Amino acid sequence: MDFRQLKAFITISELQSFTAAASEMGYAQSTVTTQIKLLEDELGVKLFERMGKTTSLTHEGKKLLPYAKQMIKLSDDMKNVVFNEKRPTGTLTIGAAESLCVLRLPEILKKYRSLYPDVEVSMKFGSCSVFRDMLRDNAIDVAFSLGRKIDNEEFIADVEFNETMLLLTYPGHPLINKKEITPKDIEGEPLILTESGCSYRMAFEKILSEHDVKPNLVLETGSVQAIKQFTMSGLGITLLPKIAVEEELANGRLIPLNWVGPGFGIVSQVLYHKDKWMSPALKAFLDLSRDIM
């Protein structure tokens, strides 16, 4: 097998289309088909299943995917260390939840791009709960995690600090005038929360469950901007990091409730695997994150 075959395999798995993958890679479709056929022949398995216009990984293909990604990543790392030891080049792959992308990452990435234009930055989006597996599989170089503290010997938290979380609602909500808000006060209240798997949503729901309060979820979305808009429109109550709502707090469009329930225990962390090779691109990113955050 060669790296072209593996790259074709990964691209098809991501786009779920031989035609789209060929276009993405700048090849004729017949070339991509041949590369996959050669890879399948060498491994002795079928990697893709085509049903009409749908292309999906077989069971064997799913098992191969993390190894293929790791081999491509190691190849890029090898090229970087052999040909350019000091100047950051190559690709830096960052895993981040959408809630962090709209908060802290833009400033860091803007500065990073201006300082290291030869580094291609790739973003992988998902919930914080999946980033540990992505770091183990070497699918990402570094993860921005917002949630419960990840305290595991496998991972190094290069940057870490507590996040202030706020229970928020719209102007005029009856609970605004209550001096102390406990979990029982949330019973029956319509909630607008982040997607399932988000650490701070899980922390909030755990607190409610421990006080025998069933969440009245009316809407869930991974978009912080959408959550803010729905809450400001009067749809319900939400939980967000304070840094995400500074402007709305200042202009009075969102009102914090005086939560006196248990603490949420939410931290921001910049994580990488303990066995990760510290490339110049990764080191520069961690140094910059430490300075800015």
C-alpha angles and dihedrals in degrees: 000000000000135000094258089061092048092048090050090049093051094045093050091048090052097044095033090219135092090206094051091045092052090051092047092051096041094242134125111258090242089059092053091046090052092049091053092045090053091048092049092048092051093048095039094228140098111250103184135038120205119203109176106303093343121100118190137166119262120227089266091048092054090053092050097048101079091046092049091051091049092050092051091047092049089049090055091047091051092052091049096051095043100045104028118020101171112023111076110244138143126051129325114197116201127190116207141156115241090245090064094042091064094043117043108355101071094064092045094047094046091054092042093052091050092051099039109028092162092067117090109215117211122190126209114193126204145109118303090246093070098049095083091061091045091053091048091050091047088236088133132028098213138005132215105211126189114184141049112004113271104219106176130137089227093067135054118216102210094176123025136163140150119266122216108230123201133200102220140188142164126282110275098030110144093234092062090081094050112104096213128027118201130178090264090061089061093058109120094003114132110249130205109199143170121263123296110275094037107135099223092047088052091049091051094047091048091055091049092048092051088056093047093250117142111212115242097215112189099166139010127188139155091227115098090193091055091048091053093048094048092047093048090050090062100257097129148281128321141184118227140154112269091236089063094059106037093120095045091049091050094052095040097242091124123038123204117226118225097250113192096168125109118310118264095224095215122166136176115230136181105210139186133171117268091233094048115125108242101231119189088251093054094043091051091050093050092047091051093046090052091052097046102037 
